[in-house]
Amino acid sequence: MAFDIDRYTKQSEGVEWGDLDLDVFDEQPLDEPTLRTLRYMCDVEYHTVCYLRDLLTTPSHKEPEVGAFMTMWNREEFWHGEALAAVLAKHDITVDYDVLKARRVKLGWKDRLDPIKQSLLGNVVGHDFVAVHMTYGAANEYSANAAYHRLAKMVTHPVLTPLLKRIAIQESKHIAFYATQARKRLEASKKARVITRFVMSKVWQPVGSGINSDDEVTHVMTHLFQGPDGRKLIRDLDTKISALPGLEGLKIVERSMDNRGVPA
């Protein structure tokens, strides 16, 4: 089923959490591993504006549907960050733009060079870069959706669980756009399939890898995806990603988790 971009842009809104009583956290606080994972998720959501900035230097910004989606996607991800930041604040953990700015300063030249690298890659690959962008986005959103559902099931908290499920619902809409666009563009171009397969097999890493230390990425991935249930989720993700044209047989998520020592 085709993704209705007009309907999506008209109906896009912030994740609803005003009806959730955050004071419940005073009596039922979250444990340290969960808070650490939420902090990671919050950082990722707040950094969406940086991903958008980088992609505005590539051929993707010339695509009307992609541009419209990216605008709404950026807003919705920001609101996810706001909701998660409110939960963290109830545990005396502050995440705001001063923290975000400090993280970006720490990234230094890497952050400054990212838009340049994206622009150069986009110019070299040409229009087929959009297929790479859409496929990468689909893989990231599949992963984010699985992470939110997984954490919601793990904590079974009267406030956090419904919030995470609401965020996951919006992530499902993002999946629908990215996957629809990726499939269409990969089906249309052999060059796009070859380049995208190369990028996904050689470059893809879990969301947040570029803004967090390797130790932090490994900790969060282990917390969310260790054990038999986690391994099943990992393989389900690979099944969805490898169902896209030209990506048959890829196991990028399982490979990444194995490289990080996430126990099965």
Residue, then its C-alpha position, 0 to 999 in steps of 0.5 A: m500500500a502506497f504511503d499517503i504523504d499528504r495525509y501524513t503531513k496533515q495529521s502529524e502531531g507530537v506524541e501525546w503524554g500530557d495525560l500521563d501522571l509523571d508523579v508516579f515515578d516518585e513512588q515507582p522510580l526506574d532502575e539505573p539500566t533503564l534510565r541509562t537506556l532512556r538517556y541514550m534514546c533521548d540523545v538519539e531523538y534530539h540529534t535527529v536535527c543533525y541527521l536532517r542537516d546532513l541530508l539537506t546537502t544530498p540529492s534527497h532534499k530535491e525530492p518533494e515527498v522526501g522533503a515533506f516527510m523529513t520536515m514532519w519526521n524531524r518534528e516528531e522525533f524532537w517531540h519524542g526527545e521532549a517526552l523522554a527528557a521529561v521522564l529523565a527529569k523526574h529522576d534528576i537527569t537533565v537533558d536539554y539543548d545545552v547538553l546537546k550542544a556540549r555533546r556536539v562540541k565534543l564531536g568536534w571536526k567529525d560533526r563539522l565534516d559529516p555534512i561535507k561527506q554526505s554531500l560528496l557521497g551524494n554527488v558521486v552516487g547521484h540520484d541513486f543516493v536517495a535509495v541509500h538514504m531511504t534504506y538506511g532510514a528504514a533499517n534505523e526505524y525498524s531498529a528504533n521501533a523494536a527497541y521501544h517495544r522491547l523496553a516497554k515489555m521489559v519495564t511494565h511500568p504504568v507510565l513509561t510502558p504506555l509512553l514507549k508504545r505511543i512513541a513506537i506507533q509513530e516510529s511505525k509510520h516512519i518505517a512505512f515511509y522509508a520502506t515504501q520509498a526504499r522498495k520503489r527506488l531499489e526496484a527501479s535501479k540496479k545501480a541503486r541496489v548495488i550501492t545500497r547493498f555495499v553501504m548497508s553491509k559495510v557502513w550500517q551500525p546501530v542508531g546512536s553509534g555516531i554520537n555515543s561511545d562504543d561502550e555506551v552503544t554496547h551497553v544499551m544494545t546488550h540491555l535491550f537485545q541479549g538473550p533468546d528473546g532479544r536474538k529473535l528480535i535481531r533476526d526479525l529485524d534482519t528478515k525485514i531489512s533483507a526483504l528489500p530488493g537487492l539486500e537478500g541474505l544480509k544480516i547487518v543487525e546480527r553481525s553488529m550485535d555479534n561484533r559487540g559481544v551481545p550474548a544470544 
